[in-house]
Amino acid sequence: MNFFRGVMGGQAVGPQPSGAETIQKLCDRVASSTLLEDRRDAVRALKSLSKKYRMEVGTQAMDHLINILQTDRSDSEILGYALDTLYNIICNDEEEEQDENAQKQADDLGAQFTDTFIQEPEHVSLILSLLEEFDFHVRWPGVKLLTALLKNQCTQVQGVILVSPMGVSRLMDLLADSREVIRNDGLLLLQQLTKSNAAIQKIVAFENAFERLLDIITEEGSSDGGIVVEDCLLLLLNLLKNNSSNQNFFKEGSYIQRMKPWFEVGDDNSGWSAQKVTNLHLMLQLVRVMVSPVNSPGATASCQKSMYQCGLLQQLCTILMATGVPADILTETINTVSEVIRGSQVNQDYFASVNAPSNPPRPAIVVLLMSMVNERQPFVLRCAVLYCFQCFLYKNQKGQGEIVATLLPSTIDANSISAGQLLCGGLFSADSLSNWCAAVALAHALQDNLTQKEQLLRVQLATSLGKPPVSLLQQCTNILSQGSKVQTRVGLLMLLCTWISNCPIAVTHFLHNQENVPFLTAQISENLGEDERLVQGLCALLLGICIYHNDNSLENYTKDKLKQLIEKRIGKENFVEKLCFITKHELYSRAAQKPQPVFPSPEQMLFDHEFTKLVKDLEGVITKAVHKSSEEEKKEEEVKKTLEQHDNIVTQYKELIREQDAQIQELKEQVESMTSQNEQMQTTVTQQLSQIQQHKDQYNILKLKLGKENQSQVNGQGEGSQVNGLQTEELTQLREEVEELRKQQTLLQTQLSDKDALINSLKSEAAQTAEGSAGATENTELLKELEALRSQLQSQSSEINQLKTERQELVRRAEAGSSNAVPSSDSSIDTAKMAELESRLAAQTTETERLKEETKSLTASRADLEQQLASATSTVAILQTEKAKQQTDLQESKKEQDDLLMLLADQDQKIHSLKQRLKGLGETVEDEDDLDARDQTDDDDEEDEEED
């Protein structure tokens, strides 16, 4: 106990041990003590010494502390002491009183102990498992220790956590902890964990991180919140920046809509706290991450659409036009709005409609341009306004036309300030930065827009009273020749190069001034300082554009004469060297990296991002054009004319083929229509056949019923004759006649069976509509059979009548015989039998009459069906005729297309010979294999369609 009193500050007995000795004794106690209390006291003592004797504790006690974490899991107190001790020896706390060298040594010591700790990946997994403990004294030190490990050796610790089962999920559970200290430190831990690791970023995002972080931001008061909101925003930036998967997940989860309330700033914007400025700055950066130009165009366009639909863009524009907003927030808001509207026509149109709350209201674009050309505004703000103007005009020909229209004489309003007036004012002001910004802004109004380049040639400027107005193009060259600042001249040269590029009319206007070409040649040929070499390179680029896009409309400045002038006054090699200096400039490489103009100082603001693309496209073609001879150009012109003629011929043939394709398509549609009609007819015939089958079934039922009744009648008559005791000739004759009637009935059944066979034959013939005539012939045979059946029924009816007459005669004779004979019981029995026989004959007569009526109805129905079948047969014949006609038309079209293909083959042979001649002359000829392949594919598709 004396030992512990000495360590903990009690009354010491004897000489005091050194720090290293004390730590060694404590380590021995931790390793050898069997009682948990002794080990706990020893670890507590190590914790108290770990900051003062960091090196000694780290080198001697680390293994013992790790062993405590592995073996004493049941005691949270000793676990907490061990974790705190490890944190103290690994963490690099920055103290103000330490100098730079001491801080560097501390950082190296922390990195050294971190490497020792993570040599065994199980140690990191051990810390992760301890985070599952809910006890505050275990969980909080564990979070801090893991954060310190990530700060010192981020990549290695990230790899261990990534492969650890449920490692990231355990860390995400910290955000749901009800204790704010642990939750807030968990945010710091996740910030370190998600740095520069896309795999961990995806896992954290899919662990519902976006939902939890946005909930915390809302609970903490959004932009008015404290440091916790800042930590959440930093973590969101880590998850979304340069991670397209998480950005898409954020958009699809409708989290963009939840960002709108962040920017609902009240009317009273005075007294912004530093924390609010920081929070809002991070929120704006988060919006920019979603619509950054470095993202894929599809993802950026989708996010821009969502931001407009949910009202986020409108809210940002409200901040843009609000008063009392801090300058850095206003600058970042302008940059954010710029990227939200860049390349999105809907967003650009909305931004053009935004007005500033002034009297009278002015468009937001005009207000921003006023800040850009005002030299008293901060430099970063002016750069942001220029970027906003560039994004507004990016791929926005409608906006470009509106800006140029404000410069035209017919649209100038003297009572209001327009964007064009502000740009002209900035272009010719005394401030070189305003000159450069206005020139670049005006160049973006002409970017890839030939119409506006020609319209801008109409702009006239009044330089002074009493002098005639001059064109804007001429005024730019006048200022250029006056030898102003380098920044001003660079801006004007970029404007002129963009203006006349790919615009022969503008080139002609520029060359029409007799002073322009001598000025350019003089500038290029001089030997000037380093700063002037950039201006010389841009002058060479401008002169090269005048050669490349020259239509030879001016005799004094044709392509040949300008090249001769370069060769005599400058020299081709010197000209190319000055031209290539542009791309070698350091500021050129910096501007080519990203669209946003970001410069450390106004003096370095020389190149525009879009202009660097133009230089890259023109440098090679201008160099090639300067080195070409006049003969080569003439040959190239001839080849171009020949190729143009060929292209015209091919275009004509293609149009003809398209027309024929349209005709073929129309014929195909007609064939499809006829086929549909034919299918409808087939359906109708099928329905008729089903009706015939129904009538046949009904007829078979009647036939079977009639046969059964006749059989019963015959059996009854046989029994009556056997019972009858009279052996007279009349009864014998009656029985013979009834037998004959039965035979006739059997013959009728046979004939009906034949008729059924004819009905089945008619059904098969109707299914084959092409053989309608054969069906009509067999239908006629069916009518004949029906007539024969009708005559047989009439014959049977007459025989039945005859039988009735004979029966009556027999009855009369029997009555006469009975009157003469003596009455007896036998005679009465015979009389009863005769009555029964008469009743049966009457029933047979009635059934025969009913059968005749049904036969008549079937005959009428058969006639209707025959008429419908004849109509269907005629329709099929008409369809066959039309089909034959269409096949003939298709054959004629195929023959015409074969002739056209022969003509195209001849033209291709001529083109091939011309290309060979050009190659023989040393010219580079563009390969048109892709075009030929596409044409060949179209021809193959057409032939396949014709064959179908």
ABEGO torsion letter per residue (X at the ends): XAAAAAAAGBBBBEBBBBAAAAAAAAAAAAAABABAAAAAAAAAAAAAAAAABAAAAAAAAAAAAAAAAAABAABAAAAAAAAAAAAAAABBBBBAABBAAAAAAAAAAAAAAAAAAAABAAAAAAAAAAAABABAAAAAAAAAAAAAAAAABAAAAAAAAAABBGAAAAAAAAAABABAAAAAAAAAAAAAAABGBAAAAAAAAAAGAAAAAAAAAAAAGEAABBAAAAAAAAAAAAAABGBAAAAAAAAAAGAAAAAAAAABBBABABGBBAAAAAAAAAAAAAAAAAABAABBAAAAAAAAAAAAAAGAAAAAAAAAABBGBBAAAAAAAAAAAAAAABGBAAAAAAAAABBBBBOBBBBAAAAAAAAAABAABBAAAAAAAAAAAAAAABGBAAAAAAAAAAABAAABBAABBBAAAAAAAAAABABAAAAAAAAAAAAAAABGBAAAAAAAAABBBBABBGBBBBBAAAAAAAAAAAGBBAAAAAAAAAAAAAAABGBAAAAAAAAABAAAAAAAAAAAABBBBAAAAAAAAAAAAAAAAAAAABAGABAABBAAAAAAAAAAAAEAAAAAAAAAAAAABAAAAAAAABABBBBABAAABABBAAAAAAAAAAAAAAAAAAABBAAAAAAAAAAAAAAAAAAAAAAAAAAAAAAAAAAAAAAAAAAAAAAAAAAAAAAAAAAAAAAAAAAAAAAAAAAAAAAAAAAAAAAAAAAAAAABABABAAAAAAAAAAAAAAAAAAAAAAAAAAAAAAAAAAAAAAABAABAAAAAAAAAAAAAAAAAAAAAAAAAAAAAAAAAAAAAAAAAAAAAAAAABBBBAAAAAAAAAAAAAAAAAAAAAAAAAAAAAAAAAAAAAAAAAAAAAAAAAAAAAAAAAAAAAAAAAAAAAAAAAAAAAAAAAAAAAAAAAAAAAAAAAGBBBBBAAAAAAAAAAAAAAAAAAAAX
